[in-house]
Amino acid sequence: MLDVRASARGRDVAFDVFERMVFTARFGAEIIAVMHDKTAPRWRPDGNPALVLMQYGQQGGRTALSAGDRRVDGTLRLWLYPLPPPGPGTLSIVSPGLGPGLASCPLDGRAIVAAAAEAQPCWR
C-alpha cells in the first residue's frame, strides 16, 4: 500500500480534483503501471504478471468556506501488485485540477519488498 496525502485550496478548486488524478508507478524502463489503464497487458513478455496500480481507498474532506475559498484535503491509498522489483522507482502524478505539470517522488522497491516480507496475515 502507498498512501498519498494531497491538498488543494482556492477559488478554482474542483471538489473532484483527486478523482481526476492519474498515478503512474515506474520501475526501470519496462515495468510500468498506470492507474485506471484498462488497456494495459495483464502479463509481461517474460511471463510474469504485469504491475497493477489501483486506488484502494480515500479519506478526507471537502469544504467551501466561501465562494472564493474552497478546500479539498485527502489521503489516497494506492495498491501496487505484484511486488515491484527491488530497485529504484518513481510514482508520478498528473492532475489537470492541480496544474499542468507532472509531480513525482521516488519509490524504493527494496523497501517495499522488505516491508512486504514483514507483513502478517490478518486471516487465513
N, C-alpha and C positions, 0 to 999 in steps of 0.2 A: 504494500500500500504506500502510496505517496500522498501526503497532504499538502495542498497548495492554498495558501492564505492570500486573499485578494480583497482590495477595497477600491471604491471609486466614489468620487464626490463632485458635485457641481450641477449646474442647471441642465446640462445636456446628457446627464447620465440616464441611460435606459435601464429600467428595472430588470430586464432580461439580459444584461451585459454578460453575465457569467455563462448563460446558456449558449451564447454565440461564440465562446472561446473555442479555439482549436488547439489541441495539445499534440505535440509530436515528440516521441522518445526515439533517440538515435544512439546506437552503439556501433561505431565503425561506419564504414560506407555501405554495408549490406544489410544491417539489422535495424529496421525502421518500423515503428508503429505509429499510426495516425488515428487519433480518437474519432469515432464515428465514420471511419472509412469502410463502407460496405463493399468496396471493390477489391480490397486487399486480399492477396492469396492467403489461404489458411496454412500452407506448407511452404517451407523454404526449399530451394533447389537441392539442398543436401539431405532432404527427407525429414528434417526436424520441424516441429511446429513453428509457425511464424509468430513473432512477438505481437501481442494484442494489448492495447491500452484502452481501458474503459473507465467511465465515471461510475464510481461505486456509491457515492452519496454526496450530499451537500448540506451544510449547516450555515446559518447566518440569517441576516435580515435586510429588509429594505425600508427606508424611511424617507418621507417627504416632509422636511421641516418647514419648507415654504416653496413657492413656485420656482425660486432660484437656488434652492438648496436641497438637493436630493442626494441620498447616500445609500450605497449598497456595500455591505461587508459580508464576506463569506469565506468558508473553508470548503474546498472541493477535495474529495477523497478519490484518488485515481488508483486503479488496479492494473498492474503490469504482469502479464502472464505469457509464456512461462518465464522462469527466472532469466534475466539477461546474462550475457557473458560477463566474466569477472574483469572487466576493463572499464576505461572511462567512457562516459556517455553524456548526452545532453537532453534536457527537457526544454522544448521551445513552445512558446505561447503566442498565438496571434488572436487578437480580438478587435474587430472593427470599432467597437464602442469605447475602447481604451486608447485609440490612436493607430496610426498607420504602421508603426514599427514592430519588429519582431523582438520579443524578450526571451531570454534563455538563461538557464542555470545548469551547472554541471551535475551529473549523476555519477555516483561511484558504484559501478557494477559489482566490484569486490565487496563493498559494504552491504549492498542489497543481498548478495548471495550469503554472506556471513550472518546477517540478521535472519534470513530465512532458515538457516541451519539451527538457530536458537529458538525458533518458534515451537510452541507446544500446541498440540491439537486440543480443541475445546470439546470435541465429541468424537466418537468412533462409530 
